[in-house]
Amino acid sequence: MQGRGGVQSAAPGFRSFPSDVMNQKDDAFWLLDPNVTYLNHGSFGSCPRPVLDFQHSLRERLEKNAMQFLVRELEGMLDSARAALAAFVGAKPDDLVFVANATTGVNAVLRSLTWKPGDELLTTNHVYNACGNALDFAAERNGARVVVADVPFPLDDEQQVVDAVGAAVTERTRLALIDHVTSETGIVLPIDRLIPLLQERGIEVLIDGAHAPGMVALNLDALGADYYTGNCHKWICAPKGAGFLHVKPEKQGAIRPLAISHGANSDRTDRSRFQIEFGWTGTSDPTAFLSVPEALRVMAARHSGGWAGLMKANHERVIDARRVLCEALRIVPPCPESMLGSLASIPLPDAVTIEPSLPPLALDPFQDRLAHRYAIEVPVFPWPQPSRRLLRVSSQDYNSQEDYRRLADVLRDIVGSDDGCRASASGC
Ligand SMILES: Cc1ncc(COP(=O)(O)O)c(C=O)c1O
């Protein structure tokens, strides 16, 4: 993992903040509400104060002279930020572009490609709902069909993932959309095995790595996916609105941004069309992208072992958390520790399942109860059917075992209580 062992220096052209963030008190570093036990870094992480300060300084520069910043300086600054990110994810800067988020990255790829009626687009039942929708949309437009591989959860080992995906491949499979770290079930899928397995059969692979950067070590060049998109605003802790799309050089010509802009008829030859088009997609605030190197630097400085140390600490904390929660609920851990990064999902017992089927994005009533009555932010997802639930905890630098013990105590009380939480939406 390049440049991940210690403090990274800020990219050229960037003002750097003091590197001594390791000893900053939590409330000086994180803006989190001290009255809330925040166990949902996975959905929306918190961005550290030094990174937000850095972003603010960039915004001030922009507003002092927008022409200077956006027209004369932006491209060079984006190049520097891309170079820092590329070093972190094991890629060449030219193969990577910034996009606002992983949803945009997935859409850009799926809406650039075309298929024929009868072609099959493969995904798994663990796919993130928004990206599954993008796949359905792209398939429908082309008369193609979406095939969903049924990967079990709970599961015993990663071979079950490989078998399920392999079994769903046919001669008509053209592209596979695979999550690197799944959202609801919180597991790291063995994409290093899936990518060659699929590509050997002539299938293009689009990896949705929304959670992976900053959670697991990445080497995108070695992985060799045709397309890989990820977020910097989750586990790298960059400001919201910073994601990237990585595309193999030979595929870049076909991939266009969702917003076609000036780059489409540019006669520039000094950089690729891919870079030119994604480099400007209309006026927006680019400071989240430009703050990525600062987030990389600041978060590495948070741990004596740099990024490797931080990821390991987050991983070990979530393993302990899962053990405490499984003991409290008297359930068996639903997957091997080796398939976890810094998320862990556990099935809720019948006593806390509830009936109503919920529309996407609606919060589960049990999740709401934990937030409103106990000030614990932790997501609850329907799995595999709306009548059953998974609870997913996250582990980030600001979390401690105390947080998970609080949740475990609350769950133990609820499960042990007479009426449990077999409640309706209003009661739970
Ligand atoms: C697997 C997966 N893909 C995509 C996304 C979407 O991320 P964003 O909203 O930043 O596009 C998420 C969000 O949690 C996710 O878990």
PDBQT file of the ligand as one rigid body, heavy atoms in Angstrom, charges set to zero:
ROOT
HETATM    1  C1  LIG A 501     -22.360  -0.572  -1.826  1.00  0.00    +0.000 C 
HETATM    2  C2  LIG A 501     -22.773   0.862  -1.982  1.00  0.00    +0.000 A 
HETATM    3  N1  LIG A 501     -22.810   1.394  -3.212  1.00  0.00    +0.000 NA
HETATM    4  C3  LIG A 501     -23.148   2.667  -3.422  1.00  0.00    +0.000 A 
HETATM    5  C4  LIG A 501     -23.457   3.491  -2.365  1.00  0.00    +0.000 A 
HETATM    6  C5  LIG A 501     -23.860   4.893  -2.650  1.00  0.00    +0.000 C 
HETATM    7  O1  LIG A 501     -22.946   5.810  -2.210  1.00  0.00    +0.000 OA
HETATM    8  P1  LIG A 501     -23.206   7.326  -2.603  1.00  0.00    +0.000 P 
HETATM    9  O2  LIG A 501     -24.522   7.688  -1.993  1.00  0.00    +0.000 OA
HETATM   10  O3  LIG A 501     -22.060   8.066  -1.992  1.00  0.00    +0.000 OA
HETATM   11  O4  LIG A 501     -23.256   7.383  -4.076  1.00  0.00    +0.000 OA
HETATM   12  C6  LIG A 501     -23.442   2.992  -1.066  1.00  0.00    +0.000 A 
HETATM   13  C7  LIG A 501     -23.782   3.863   0.066  1.00  0.00    +0.000 C 
HETATM   14  O5  LIG A 501     -23.744   3.516   1.204  1.00  0.00    +0.000 OA
HETATM   15  C8  LIG A 501     -23.097   1.647  -0.871  1.00  0.00    +0.000 A 
HETATM   16  O6  LIG A 501     -23.072   1.096   0.349  1.00  0.00    +0.000 OA
ENDROOT
TORSDOF 0
